[in-house]
Amino acid sequence: MEKSEERKSDSTHVANKKSALRTVGEFLREARQSRNLSLEDLSSSLRIGKEQLIAIESGNESALPEKVFIRAMVRRIAEKLNIDTSFILEELNEKNNESQPSPVIKKKNTRKKRNFNPFSIVILSGALGLFTSIMLVKYIQKGQNDSINNQRSDILLSDKKISY
């Protein structure tokens, strides 16, 4: 009796070390076999490759695409086999969370960084200052020309004799 208990505890320990995908895959295989479905039948009805189904059932994650796609395939298989999908997805989540810390997702910066050379900033500000100075001088000259023209017209009018 003690030996059978030791074997049970050893098998429990080994089961705890199994990957989440392997545990879920074995469960899906048992469900498929209990419904007398072959891999070919399930593959054709779900339009998932037979090789991918074999990889899922055996827990071979390296033969599969990214985890998000694995989860989608597992969900579709579970729905086809009329299995509670929430239970299976929880199983995947629990074991993944135990074995790996959640990854930090960095948002990509889609804006281009513009590196300005300090020399180009000096040139740009100098050109802007020069343009402003030229415009100011032209404005002042225009004001002086207008006042001179007004004074001349006053002088010309006063020089003329108007006879009645």
DSSP file with accessible surface (Angstrom, degrees, kcal/mol):
  #  RESIDUE AA STRUCTURE BP1 BP2  ACC     N-H-->O    O-->H-N    N-H-->O    O-->H-N    TCO  KAPPA ALPHA  PHI   PSI    X-CA   Y-CA   Z-CA
    1    1 A M     >        0   0  183      0, 0.0     4,-1.8     0, 0.0     5,-0.1   0.000 360.0 360.0 360.0 -37.8    0.0    0.0    0.0
    2    2 A E  H  >  +     0   0  148      1,-0.2     4,-2.3     2,-0.2     5,-0.2   0.878 360.0  53.8 -65.4 -37.6    2.8    2.4    0.8
    3    3 A K  H  > S+     0   0  153      2,-0.2     4,-2.3     1,-0.2    -1,-0.2   0.897 108.0  49.2 -65.2 -39.2    4.4    1.7   -2.7
    4    4 A S  H  > S+     0   0   55      1,-0.2     4,-2.1     2,-0.2    -1,-0.2   0.881 111.3  50.1 -68.0 -35.2    1.1    2.6   -4.4
    5    5 A E  H  X S+     0   0  116     -4,-1.8     4,-2.4     2,-0.2    -2,-0.2   0.895 109.9  50.9 -67.6 -38.9    0.9    5.8   -2.4
    6    6 A E  H  X S+     0   0  112     -4,-2.3     4,-2.6     2,-0.2    -2,-0.2   0.908 110.1  49.7 -63.6 -41.8    4.5    6.7   -3.3
    7    7 A R  H  X S+     0   0  181     -4,-2.3     4,-2.9     2,-0.2     5,-0.2   0.901 110.3  50.8 -63.3 -40.4    3.7    6.1   -6.9
    8    8 A K  H  X S+     0   0  140     -4,-2.1     4,-2.4     2,-0.2    -2,-0.2   0.926 112.1  46.2 -63.1 -43.1    0.6    8.3   -6.7
    9    9 A S  H  X S+     0   0   65     -4,-2.4     4,-2.4     2,-0.2    -2,-0.2   0.897 113.6  49.7 -68.5 -36.1    2.6   11.1   -5.0
   10   10 A D  H  X S+     0   0   99     -4,-2.6     4,-2.6     2,-0.2    -2,-0.2   0.925 112.1  47.3 -65.3 -43.2    5.4   10.7   -7.6
   11   11 A S  H  X S+     0   0   69     -4,-2.9     4,-2.6     2,-0.2    -2,-0.2   0.880 111.6  51.2 -67.5 -34.0    2.8   10.9  -10.5
   12   12 A T  H  X S+     0   0   77     -4,-2.4     4,-2.0    -5,-0.2    -1,-0.2   0.927 110.5  49.1 -65.8 -41.6    1.2   13.9   -8.9
   13   13 A H  H  X S+     0   0  107     -4,-2.4     4,-1.1     1,-0.2    -2,-0.2   0.919 112.8  46.9 -63.6 -42.1    4.6   15.5   -8.6
   14   14 A V  H  X S+     0   0   86     -4,-2.6     4,-0.8     1,-0.2     3,-0.5   0.910 109.9  54.0 -65.7 -40.1    5.3   14.7  -12.3
   15   15 A A  H >< S+     0   0   36     -4,-2.6     3,-0.7     1,-0.2    -1,-0.2   0.876 105.1  54.1 -62.9 -35.5    1.9   16.0  -13.3
   16   16 A N  H 3< S+     0   0  114     -4,-2.0    -1,-0.2     1,-0.2    -2,-0.2   0.799 106.4  52.8 -68.1 -27.5    2.6   19.3  -11.5
   17   17 A K  H 3< S+     0   0  155     -4,-1.1    -1,-0.2    -3,-0.5    -2,-0.2   0.612  87.0 106.3 -82.5 -13.6    5.8   19.6  -13.6
   18   18 A K  S << S-     0   0   62     -4,-0.8    41,-0.0    -3,-0.7     2,-0.0  -0.340  79.7-106.1 -63.6 150.1    4.0   19.1  -16.9
   19   19 A S     >  -     0   0   51      1,-0.1     4,-2.2    40,-0.1     5,-0.2  -0.337  25.1-115.8 -72.5 158.2    3.5   22.2  -19.0
   20   20 A A  H  > S+     0   0    4      1,-0.2     4,-2.6     2,-0.2     5,-0.2   0.907 116.4  52.3 -60.9 -41.3    0.1   23.7  -19.2
   21   21 A L  H  > S+     0   0    5      1,-0.2     4,-3.1     2,-0.2    38,-0.3   0.897 107.9  51.1 -64.6 -38.6   -0.2   22.9  -22.9
   22   22 A R  H  > S+     0   0  122     37,-0.3     4,-2.5     2,-0.2    -1,-0.2   0.928 111.3  47.4 -65.0 -43.7    0.7   19.3  -22.3
   23   23 A T  H  X S+     0   0   35     -4,-2.2     4,-2.0     2,-0.2    -2,-0.2   0.945 116.7  43.3 -61.6 -47.4   -2.0   18.9  -19.6
   24   24 A V  H  X S+     0   0    5     -4,-2.6     4,-2.8     1,-0.2    -2,-0.2   0.913 112.5  54.0 -65.9 -40.5   -4.6   20.6  -21.8
   25   25 A G  H  X S+     0   0    0     -4,-3.1     4,-2.6    -5,-0.2    -2,-0.2   0.909 108.2  48.6 -61.2 -42.7   -3.5   18.6  -24.8
   26   26 A E  H  X S+     0   0   43     -4,-2.5     4,-2.5     2,-0.2    -1,-0.2   0.911 111.5  50.5 -63.7 -40.4   -3.9   15.3  -23.0
   27   27 A F  H  X S+     0   0   78     -4,-2.0     4,-2.2    -5,-0.2    -2,-0.2   0.925 111.7  47.5 -63.1 -42.7   -7.3   16.4  -21.8
   28   28 A L  H  X S+     0   0    1     -4,-2.8     4,-2.7     2,-0.2    -2,-0.2   0.891 110.3  52.6 -66.5 -38.6   -8.3   17.3  -25.4
   29   29 A R  H  X S+     0   0   70     -4,-2.6     4,-2.9     2,-0.2     5,-0.2   0.938 109.9  48.2 -62.2 -45.7   -7.0   14.0  -26.8
   30   30 A E  H  X S+     0   0  123     -4,-2.5     4,-2.4     1,-0.2    -2,-0.2   0.909 112.7  48.6 -61.4 -41.4   -9.0   12.0  -24.3
   31   31 A A  H  X S+     0   0   10     -4,-2.2     4,-1.1     2,-0.2    -1,-0.2   0.913 112.6  48.3 -65.5 -41.8  -12.1   14.1  -25.1
   32   32 A R  H ><>S+     0   0   19     -4,-2.7     5,-2.1     1,-0.2     3,-0.5   0.942 113.4  46.8 -63.7 -45.6  -11.5   13.6  -28.9
   33   33 A Q  H ><5S+     0   0  103     -4,-2.9     3,-1.7     1,-0.2    -2,-0.2   0.876 107.4  56.6 -66.6 -35.6  -11.0    9.8  -28.5
   34   34 A S  H 3<5S+     0   0   81     -4,-2.4    -1,-0.2     1,-0.3    -2,-0.2   0.769 107.6  49.6 -68.0 -21.3  -14.1    9.5  -26.2
   35   35 A R  T <<5S-     0   0  105     -4,-1.1    -1,-0.3    -3,-0.5    -2,-0.2   0.271 115.1-119.3 -96.5   8.7  -16.1   11.0  -29.0
   36   36 A N  T < 5 +     0   0  150     -3,-1.7     2,-0.5     1,-0.2    -3,-0.2   0.860  62.1 149.1  55.5  41.1  -14.6    8.6  -31.6
   37   37 A L      < -     0   0   48     -5,-2.1    -1,-0.2    -6,-0.1     2,-0.1  -0.898  37.7-142.7-103.9 133.2  -13.1   11.4  -33.6
   38   38 A S     >  -     0   0   39     -2,-0.5     4,-2.4     1,-0.1     5,-0.2  -0.459  26.4-110.8 -84.9 163.9   -9.9   10.8  -35.5
   39   39 A L  H  > S+     0   0   29      1,-0.2     4,-2.8     2,-0.2     5,-0.2   0.890 120.1  53.9 -59.3 -38.7   -7.2   13.5  -35.9
   40   40 A E  H  > S+     0   0   98      2,-0.2     4,-2.6     1,-0.2     5,-0.2   0.910 108.5  48.2 -63.8 -43.1   -8.1   13.7  -39.6
   41   41 A D  H  > S+     0   0   84      2,-0.2     4,-2.3     1,-0.2    -2,-0.2   0.938 115.5  43.6 -63.3 -47.2  -11.8   14.3  -38.9
   42   42 A L  H  X S+     0   0    0     -4,-2.4     4,-2.2     1,-0.2     6,-0.2   0.917 113.6  52.4 -65.1 -40.8  -11.1   17.0  -36.3
   43   43 A S  H  X>S+     0   0   19     -4,-2.8     5,-1.5    -5,-0.2     4,-1.4   0.924 112.3  43.7 -61.1 -46.3   -8.5   18.6  -38.5
   44   44 A S  H  <5S+     0   0   82     -4,-2.6    -1,-0.2     1,-0.2    -2,-0.2   0.885 113.8  50.0 -71.3 -35.0  -10.7   18.8  -41.5
   45   45 A S  H  <5S+     0   0   56     -4,-2.3    -1,-0.2    -5,-0.2    -2,-0.2   0.855 121.2  34.2 -73.0 -30.9  -13.7   20.1  -39.6
   46   46 A L  H  <5S-     0   0   13     -4,-2.2    -1,-0.2    -5,-0.2    -2,-0.2   0.559 102.1-129.2 -95.7 -11.3  -11.7   22.8  -37.8
   47   47 A R  T  <5 +     0   0  229     -4,-1.4     2,-0.4     1,-0.3    -3,-0.2   0.917  63.2 135.5  57.5  44.8   -9.4   23.5  -40.8
   48   48 A I      < -     0   0    7     -5,-1.5    -1,-0.3    -6,-0.2    -2,-0.2  -0.972  63.6 -99.8-118.2 138.2   -6.4   23.2  -38.5
   49   49 A G     >  -     0   0   29     -2,-0.4     4,-2.0     1,-0.1     3,-0.2  -0.230  21.3-129.1 -59.9 143.2   -3.4   21.2  -39.7
   50   50 A K  H  > S+     0   0   76      1,-0.2     4,-2.5     2,-0.2     5,-0.2   0.887 110.0  56.2 -59.9 -38.8   -3.1   17.7  -38.4
   51   51 A E  H  > S+     0   0  146      1,-0.2     4,-2.3     2,-0.2    -1,-0.2   0.876 106.3  50.1 -62.2 -37.5    0.5   18.4  -37.4
   52   52 A Q  H  > S+     0   0   66     -3,-0.2     4,-2.4     2,-0.2    -1,-0.2   0.892 109.3  51.0 -69.6 -38.0   -0.7   21.3  -35.2
   53   53 A L  H  X S+     0   0    0     -4,-2.0     4,-2.8     2,-0.2     5,-0.2   0.920 110.7  48.8 -63.4 -42.7   -3.3   19.1  -33.6
   54   54 A I  H  X S+     0   0   78     -4,-2.5     4,-2.0     1,-0.2     6,-0.2   0.925 111.3  50.3 -61.8 -42.5   -0.7   16.5  -32.8
   55   55 A A  H  X>S+     0   0    5     -4,-2.3     5,-2.3     2,-0.2     4,-0.8   0.897 111.8  47.8 -63.5 -40.0    1.6   19.2  -31.4
   56   56 A I  H ><5S+     0   0    1     -4,-2.4     3,-0.8     3,-0.2   -31,-0.2   0.951 112.6  47.9 -65.4 -48.2   -1.2   20.5  -29.2
   57   57 A E  H 3<5S+     0   0   10     -4,-2.8    -2,-0.2     1,-0.3    -1,-0.2   0.824 116.8  42.9 -65.4 -29.1   -2.2   17.1  -27.9
   58   58 A S  H 3<5S-     0   0   47     -4,-2.0    -1,-0.3    -5,-0.2    -2,-0.2   0.528 110.9-120.3 -93.0  -6.8    1.4   16.2  -27.1
   59   59 A G  T <<5 +     0   0   14     -3,-0.8     2,-1.5    -4,-0.8   -37,-0.3   0.732  55.9 156.1  76.6  24.0    2.2   19.6  -25.6
   60   60 A N    > < +     0   0   69     -5,-2.3     3,-1.1    -6,-0.2    -1,-0.2  -0.619  11.7 173.0 -86.7  85.7    4.9   20.4  -28.1
   61   61 A E  G >  S+     0   0   75     -2,-1.5     3,-1.6     1,-0.3    -1,-0.2   0.790  70.2  66.0 -67.6 -27.1    4.9   24.2  -28.0
   62   62 A S  G 3  S+     0   0  113      1,-0.3    -1,-0.3    -3,-0.2    -2,-0.1   0.745  98.1  54.3 -70.5 -19.7    8.0   24.5  -30.2
   63   63 A A  G <  S+     0   0   59     -3,-1.1    -1,-0.3    -8,-0.1    -2,-0.2   0.366 103.3  74.1 -91.6   6.2    6.0   23.1  -33.2
   64   64 A L  S <  S-     0   0   20     -3,-1.6     3,-0.1     1,-0.2     6,-0.0  -0.765  82.9-108.6-118.2 162.1    3.3   25.7  -32.7
   65   65 A P        -     0   0   54      0, 0.0    -1,-0.2     0, 0.0     5,-0.1   0.045  67.0 -41.1 -72.4-165.9    2.9   29.4  -33.5
   66   66 A E    >>  -     0   0  143      1,-0.1     4,-1.9     3,-0.1     3,-0.9  -0.046  62.6-103.4 -59.6 160.5    2.8   32.1  -30.7
   67   67 A K  H 3> S+     0   0   67      1,-0.3     4,-2.8     2,-0.2     5,-0.2   0.815 118.5  60.0 -59.1 -34.9    0.8   31.5  -27.6
   68   68 A V  H 3> S+     0   0   93      1,-0.2     4,-1.6     2,-0.2    -1,-0.3   0.897 108.5  44.9 -63.4 -35.3   -2.1   33.7  -28.6
   69   69 A F  H <> S+     0   0  115     -3,-0.9     4,-2.5     2,-0.2    -1,-0.2   0.869 110.4  54.5 -75.2 -35.1   -2.7   31.5  -31.6
   70   70 A I  H  X S+     0   0    7     -4,-1.9     4,-3.0     2,-0.2     5,-0.2   0.938 107.7  50.2 -61.2 -45.6   -2.3   28.4  -29.5
   71   71 A R  H  X S+     0   0   62     -4,-2.8     4,-2.5     1,-0.2    -1,-0.2   0.907 110.3  50.0 -59.9 -40.9   -5.0   29.7  -27.2
   72   72 A A  H  X S+     0   0   38     -4,-1.6     4,-2.3    -5,-0.2    -1,-0.2   0.917 112.3  46.9 -65.1 -42.2   -7.3   30.3  -30.2
   73   73 A M  H  X S+     0   0   17     -4,-2.5     4,-2.6     2,-0.2    -2,-0.2   0.927 112.1  50.0 -65.8 -42.8   -6.8   26.8  -31.5
   74   74 A V  H  X S+     0   0    0     -4,-3.0     4,-2.8     1,-0.2     5,-0.2   0.917 110.2  51.4 -62.0 -41.0   -7.4   25.2  -28.1
   75   75 A R  H  X S+     0   0   96     -4,-2.5     4,-2.5    -5,-0.2    -1,-0.2   0.935 111.0  47.4 -61.7 -44.9  -10.6   27.3  -27.8
   76   76 A R  H  X S+     0   0  103     -4,-2.3     4,-2.3     2,-0.2    -2,-0.2   0.907 112.7  48.8 -64.2 -41.2  -11.8   26.1  -31.2
   77   77 A I  H  X S+     0   0    3     -4,-2.6     4,-2.2     2,-0.2    -2,-0.2   0.943 112.1  48.9 -63.9 -45.3  -11.0   22.5  -30.4
   78   78 A A  H  <>S+     0   0    0     -4,-2.8     5,-2.9     1,-0.2     4,-0.2   0.906 111.3  49.5 -62.3 -41.4  -12.7   22.6  -27.0
   79   79 A E  H ><5S+     0   0  106     -4,-2.5     3,-1.2    -5,-0.2    -1,-0.2   0.910 110.4  50.7 -64.1 -40.9  -15.8   24.2  -28.6
   80   80 A K  H 3<5S+     0   0  101     -4,-2.3    -1,-0.2     1,-0.3    -2,-0.2   0.876 112.7  46.1 -64.1 -35.7  -15.9   21.5  -31.3
   81   81 A L  T 3<5S-     0   0    1     -4,-2.2    -1,-0.3    -5,-0.2    -2,-0.2   0.352 114.8-117.6 -88.9   6.5  -15.6   18.8  -28.6
   82   82 A N  T < 5 +     0   0  138     -3,-1.2     2,-0.4     1,-0.2    -3,-0.2   0.913  63.5 148.3  56.1  48.4  -18.3   20.5  -26.5
   83   83 A I      < -     0   0   23     -5,-2.9     2,-0.6    -6,-0.1    -1,-0.2  -0.862  61.6 -95.1-109.8 147.9  -15.9   21.1  -23.6
   84   84 A D     >  -     0   0   98     -2,-0.4     4,-1.4     1,-0.2     3,-0.1  -0.455  36.2-163.9 -62.7 109.6  -16.1   24.0  -21.2
   85   85 A T  H  > S+     0   0   36     -2,-0.6     4,-2.8     1,-0.2     5,-0.3   0.842  83.7  61.0 -69.8 -31.2  -13.7   26.4  -22.8
   86   86 A S  H  > S+     0   0   55      1,-0.2     4,-2.4     2,-0.2    -1,-0.2   0.908 103.4  51.2 -64.1 -38.4  -13.4   28.6  -19.7
   87   87 A F  H  > S+     0   0   91      2,-0.2     4,-2.0     1,-0.2    -1,-0.2   0.937 113.1  44.8 -61.7 -45.7  -12.0   25.6  -17.7
   88   88 A I  H  X S+     0   0    2     -4,-1.4     4,-2.2     1,-0.2    -2,-0.2   0.926 114.2  47.6 -67.6 -44.1   -9.4   24.9  -20.4
   89   89 A L  H  X S+     0   0   19     -4,-2.8     4,-2.5     1,-0.2    -1,-0.2   0.872 110.5  52.9 -67.5 -33.9   -8.3   28.5  -20.8
   90   90 A E  H  X S+     0   0  105     -4,-2.4     4,-3.2    -5,-0.3     5,-0.2   0.908 107.3  52.7 -64.2 -40.1   -8.1   28.9  -17.0
   91   91 A E  H  X S+     0   0   40     -4,-2.0     4,-2.0     1,-0.2     5,-0.3   0.926 110.4  47.3 -60.8 -44.2   -5.9   25.9  -16.9
   92   92 A L  H  X S+     0   0    6     -4,-2.2     4,-1.9     1,-0.2    -2,-0.2   0.927 115.1  46.2 -62.5 -43.7   -3.6   27.4  -19.5
   93   93 A N  H  X S+     0   0   65     -4,-2.5     4,-2.6     2,-0.2     5,-0.2   0.924 111.1  50.8 -66.0 -45.6   -3.5   30.7  -17.7
   94   94 A E  H  X S+     0   0  101     -4,-3.2     4,-1.8     1,-0.2    -2,-0.2   0.944 114.4  41.8 -61.3 -48.4   -2.9   29.3  -14.2
   95   95 A K  H  X S+     0   0   35     -4,-2.0     4,-1.9    -5,-0.2    -1,-0.2   0.871 114.8  51.2 -70.7 -33.9    0.1   27.1  -15.2
   96   96 A N  H  X S+     0   0   39     -4,-1.9     4,-2.1    -5,-0.3    -1,-0.2   0.898 110.6  49.3 -67.4 -39.5    1.5   29.8  -17.4
   97   97 A N  H  < S+     0   0  112     -4,-2.6    -2,-0.2     1,-0.2    -1,-0.2   0.842 111.1  50.3 -68.9 -32.4    1.3   32.4  -14.6
   98   98 A E  H  < S+     0   0  154     -4,-1.8    -1,-0.2    -5,-0.2    -2,-0.2   0.905 117.4  38.0 -70.0 -40.5    3.0   30.0  -12.2
   99   99 A S  H  < S+     0   0   81     -4,-1.9    -2,-0.2    -5,-0.2    -1,-0.2   0.795 122.3  31.6 -85.7 -28.3    5.9   29.2  -14.4
  100  100 A Q  S  < S-     0   0   95     -4,-2.1    -1,-0.2    -5,-0.2     2,-0.1  -0.986  76.4-120.7-133.8 139.7    6.6   32.5  -16.0
  101  101 A P        -     0   0  116      0, 0.0    -3,-0.1     0, 0.0    -2,-0.0  -0.453  48.8 -92.4 -70.8 151.4    6.2   36.1  -14.9
  102  102 A S        -     0   0   96     -5,-0.1     2,-0.1    -2,-0.1    -5,-0.0  -0.451  47.3-114.5 -66.7 135.4    3.9   38.1  -17.0
  103  103 A P        -     0   0  109      0, 0.0     2,-0.5     0, 0.0    -1,-0.1  -0.392  20.3-121.3 -72.7 148.8    5.9   39.9  -19.7
  104  104 A V        -     0   0  132     -2,-0.1     2,-0.6     2,-0.0     0, 0.0  -0.792  24.9-146.0 -88.2 125.4    6.1   43.7  -19.8
  105  105 A I        -     0   0  155     -2,-0.5     2,-0.5     2,-0.0    -1,-0.0  -0.837   9.0-154.8 -97.5 122.5    4.8   45.0  -23.0
  106  106 A K        -     0   0  186     -2,-0.6     2,-0.4     1,-0.0    -2,-0.0  -0.823  14.9-128.9 -96.9 134.2    6.5   48.0  -24.3
  107  107 A K        -     0   0  197     -2,-0.5     2,-0.2     1,-0.1    -2,-0.0  -0.673  26.1-121.9 -80.6 130.7    4.6   50.3  -26.6
  108  108 A K        -     0   0  179     -2,-0.4     2,-0.8     1,-0.1     3,-0.1  -0.521  17.9-126.5 -72.9 137.7    6.5   51.1  -29.7
  109  109 A N        -     0   0  114     -2,-0.2    -1,-0.1     1,-0.2    -2,-0.0  -0.778  26.8-177.1 -84.6 111.1    7.1   54.7  -30.3
  110  110 A T        +     0   0  130     -2,-0.8     2,-0.3     2,-0.1    -1,-0.2   0.607  53.8  94.5 -87.0 -12.7    5.8   55.3  -33.8
  111  111 A R  S    S-     0   0  202     -3,-0.1     2,-0.3     1,-0.1    -2,-0.0  -0.580  80.0-119.2 -80.1 142.0    6.8   59.0  -33.9
  112  112 A K        -     0   0  192     -2,-0.3     2,-0.4     1,-0.0    -2,-0.1  -0.597  22.5-126.5 -78.7 138.1   10.2   59.7  -35.5
  113  113 A K        -     0   0  169     -2,-0.3     2,-0.7     2,-0.0    -1,-0.0  -0.712  18.5-149.4 -82.8 134.1   12.7   61.4  -33.3
  114  114 A R        -     0   0  200     -2,-0.4     2,-0.7     2,-0.0    -1,-0.0  -0.919   7.1-161.2-107.3 112.6   14.1   64.5  -34.8
  115  115 A N        -     0   0  151     -2,-0.7     2,-0.5     2,-0.0    -2,-0.0  -0.848   8.2-159.0 -95.4 114.3   17.6   65.2  -33.8
  116  116 A F        -     0   0  142     -2,-0.7    -2,-0.0     4,-0.0     3,-0.0  -0.812  15.0-130.7 -94.9 134.2   18.5   68.8  -34.4
  117  117 A N     >  -     0   0   97     -2,-0.5     4,-1.7     1,-0.1     3,-0.4  -0.629  17.0-132.4 -76.3 132.8   22.1   69.7  -34.7
  118  118 A P  H  > S+     0   0   94      0, 0.0     4,-2.0     0, 0.0     5,-0.2   0.870 107.1  57.8 -57.9 -32.4   22.8   72.7  -32.3
  119  119 A F  H  > S+     0   0  136      1,-0.2     4,-2.4     2,-0.2     5,-0.2   0.913 104.1  50.6 -64.3 -40.8   24.6   74.4  -35.2
  120  120 A S  H  > S+     0   0   51     -3,-0.4     4,-2.5     1,-0.2    -1,-0.2   0.855 107.7  53.8 -67.7 -31.9   21.5   74.2  -37.4
  121  121 A I  H  X S+     0   0   90     -4,-1.7     4,-2.6     2,-0.2     5,-0.2   0.916 108.9  48.8 -67.1 -39.9   19.4   75.7  -34.6
  122  122 A V  H  X S+     0   0   94     -4,-2.0     4,-2.4     2,-0.2    -2,-0.2   0.932 112.7  47.8 -64.2 -44.5   21.8   78.7  -34.4
  123  123 A I  H  X S+     0   0   96     -4,-2.4     4,-2.6     1,-0.2    -2,-0.2   0.929 112.6  49.4 -61.7 -44.5   21.7   79.2  -38.2
  124  124 A L  H  X S+     0   0  127     -4,-2.5     4,-2.3     1,-0.2    -2,-0.2   0.928 112.4  46.2 -63.3 -44.5   17.9   79.0  -38.2
  125  125 A S  H  X S+     0   0   71     -4,-2.6     4,-2.4     1,-0.2    -1,-0.2   0.887 112.3  51.8 -68.6 -33.8   17.5   81.5  -35.3
  126  126 A G  H  X S+     0   0   44     -4,-2.4     4,-2.6    -5,-0.2    -2,-0.2   0.924 110.1  48.3 -65.4 -43.1   20.0   83.8  -37.0
  127  127 A A  H  X S+     0   0   57     -4,-2.6     4,-2.5     2,-0.2    -2,-0.2   0.908 111.6  50.2 -63.6 -40.1   18.1   83.7  -40.3
  128  128 A L  H  X S+     0   0  112     -4,-2.3     4,-2.4    -5,-0.2    -2,-0.2   0.915 111.4  48.6 -65.0 -41.1   14.9   84.4  -38.5
  129  129 A G  H  X S+     0   0   33     -4,-2.4     4,-2.5     2,-0.2    -2,-0.2   0.911 111.4  49.7 -64.3 -42.3   16.5   87.4  -36.7
  130  130 A L  H  X S+     0   0  111     -4,-2.6     4,-2.5     2,-0.2    -2,-0.2   0.930 111.0  49.1 -62.5 -45.5   17.8   88.7  -40.0
  131  131 A F  H  X S+     0   0  126     -4,-2.5     4,-2.4     1,-0.2    -2,-0.2   0.925 111.7  49.1 -60.3 -44.1   14.5   88.4  -41.7
  132  132 A T  H  X S+     0   0   79     -4,-2.4     4,-2.4     1,-0.2    -1,-0.2   0.914 110.7  50.7 -63.2 -41.0   12.8   90.2  -38.8
  133  133 A S  H  X S+     0   0   66     -4,-2.5     4,-2.6     2,-0.2    -1,-0.2   0.922 110.1  49.4 -63.0 -43.9   15.3   93.0  -38.8
  134  134 A I  H  X S+     0   0   83     -4,-2.5     4,-2.5     1,-0.2    -1,-0.2   0.927 111.9  48.2 -62.2 -44.2   14.9   93.5  -42.6
  135  135 A M  H  X S+     0   0   97     -4,-2.4     4,-2.2     1,-0.2    -1,-0.2   0.900 111.6  50.4 -64.7 -38.1   11.1   93.7  -42.2
  136  136 A L  H  X S+     0   0  102     -4,-2.4     4,-2.5     2,-0.2    -2,-0.2   0.927 110.2  49.3 -66.0 -42.9   11.4   96.1  -39.3
  137  137 A V  H  X S+     0   0   76     -4,-2.6     4,-2.8     1,-0.2     5,-0.2   0.925 111.2  49.6 -62.5 -44.4   13.7   98.4  -41.3
  138  138 A K  H  X S+     0   0  132     -4,-2.5     4,-2.4     2,-0.2    -1,-0.2   0.905 110.6  50.8 -62.1 -38.5   11.3   98.4  -44.3
  139  139 A Y  H  X S+     0   0  173     -4,-2.2     4,-2.1     2,-0.2    -2,-0.2   0.929 111.9  46.5 -65.3 -42.2    8.4   99.2  -42.0
  140  140 A I  H  X S+     0   0   84     -4,-2.5     4,-2.4     1,-0.2    -2,-0.2   0.925 112.3  50.6 -65.9 -43.1   10.3  102.1  -40.5
  141  141 A Q  H  X S+     0   0  103     -4,-2.8     4,-2.7     1,-0.2     5,-0.2   0.900 109.0  51.5 -62.9 -39.5   11.4  103.4  -43.9
  142  142 A K  H  X S+     0   0  133     -4,-2.4     4,-2.4    -5,-0.2    -1,-0.2   0.924 109.3  50.4 -63.6 -41.0    7.8  103.2  -45.2
  143  143 A G  H  X S+     0   0   41     -4,-2.1     4,-2.0     1,-0.2    -2,-0.2   0.909 112.3  47.0 -63.8 -40.0    6.6  105.2  -42.2
  144  144 A Q  H  X S+     0   0  111     -4,-2.4     4,-2.4     2,-0.2    -2,-0.2   0.914 111.7  50.4 -68.0 -42.9    9.3  107.9  -42.8
  145  145 A N  H  X S+     0   0   91     -4,-2.7     4,-2.5     1,-0.2    -2,-0.2   0.901 109.9  50.9 -62.3 -39.8    8.5  108.0  -46.6
  146  146 A D  H  X S+     0   0   79     -4,-2.4     4,-2.0    -5,-0.2    -1,-0.2   0.922 111.5  46.6 -64.8 -41.9    4.8  108.5  -45.8
  147  147 A S  H  X S+     0   0   55     -4,-2.0     4,-1.9     2,-0.2    -2,-0.2   0.888 113.0  49.8 -70.0 -36.1    5.5  111.3  -43.4
  148  148 A I  H  X S+     0   0   67     -4,-2.4     4,-2.3     2,-0.2     5,-0.2   0.932 110.3  50.2 -66.3 -44.3    7.9  113.0  -45.9
  149  149 A N  H  X S+     0   0   89     -4,-2.5     4,-2.0     1,-0.2    -2,-0.2   0.890 109.7  51.1 -62.7 -37.6    5.4  112.8  -48.7
  150  150 A N  H  X S+     0   0  104     -4,-2.0     4,-1.6    -5,-0.2    -1,-0.2   0.911 110.5  48.8 -66.4 -39.7    2.7  114.3  -46.5
  151  151 A Q  H  X S+     0   0  121     -4,-1.9     4,-2.1     1,-0.2    -2,-0.2   0.908 110.9  50.5 -67.5 -40.9    4.9  117.2  -45.6
  152  152 A R  H  X S+     0   0  155     -4,-2.3     4,-2.9     1,-0.2     5,-0.2   0.901 107.8  52.4 -64.6 -41.4    5.9  117.9  -49.2
  153  153 A S  H  X S+     0   0   51     -4,-2.0     4,-1.9    -5,-0.2    -1,-0.2   0.894 109.1  50.5 -66.1 -33.4    2.3  117.9  -50.3
  154  154 A D  H  X S+     0   0  105     -4,-1.6     4,-1.7     2,-0.2    -2,-0.2   0.921 112.3  47.4 -66.3 -40.3    1.5  120.5  -47.6
  155  155 A I  H  X S+     0   0   93     -4,-2.1     4,-1.6     1,-0.2    -2,-0.2   0.926 110.8  50.6 -67.6 -45.1    4.4  122.6  -48.8
  156  156 A L  H  X S+     0   0  106     -4,-2.9     4,-1.1     1,-0.2    -1,-0.2   0.902 109.8  50.4 -62.7 -38.9    3.5  122.4  -52.5
  157  157 A L  H  < S+     0   0  121     -4,-1.9    -1,-0.2    -5,-0.2     3,-0.2   0.879 110.3  49.2 -69.0 -35.0   -0.1  123.4  -51.8
  158  158 A S  H  < S+     0   0   88     -4,-1.7    -1,-0.2     1,-0.2    -2,-0.2   0.782 106.6  57.0 -76.9 -24.3    1.0  126.4  -49.7
  159  159 A D  H  < S+     0   0  114     -4,-1.6     2,-0.3    -5,-0.1    -1,-0.2   0.768  90.3  86.0 -75.4 -28.0    3.4  127.6  -52.4
  160  160 A K  S  < S-     0   0  149     -4,-1.1     2,-0.5    -3,-0.2     0, 0.0  -0.584  75.9-134.2 -77.6 141.9    0.8  127.8  -55.1
  161  161 A K        -     0   0  199     -2,-0.3     2,-0.6     2,-0.0    -2,-0.1  -0.810  13.8-155.9 -95.6 130.2   -1.2  130.9  -55.4
  162  162 A I        -     0   0  122     -2,-0.5     2,-0.4     2,-0.0    -2,-0.0  -0.921  10.1-163.2-108.7 122.7   -4.8  130.4  -55.8
  163  163 A S              0   0  112     -2,-0.6    -2,-0.0     1,-0.0     0, 0.0  -0.885 360.0 360.0-109.2 146.2   -6.6  133.2  -57.5
  164  164 A Y              0   0  259     -2,-0.4    -2,-0.0     0, 0.0    -1,-0.0  -0.707 360.0 360.0-110.3 360.0  -10.3  133.8  -57.4
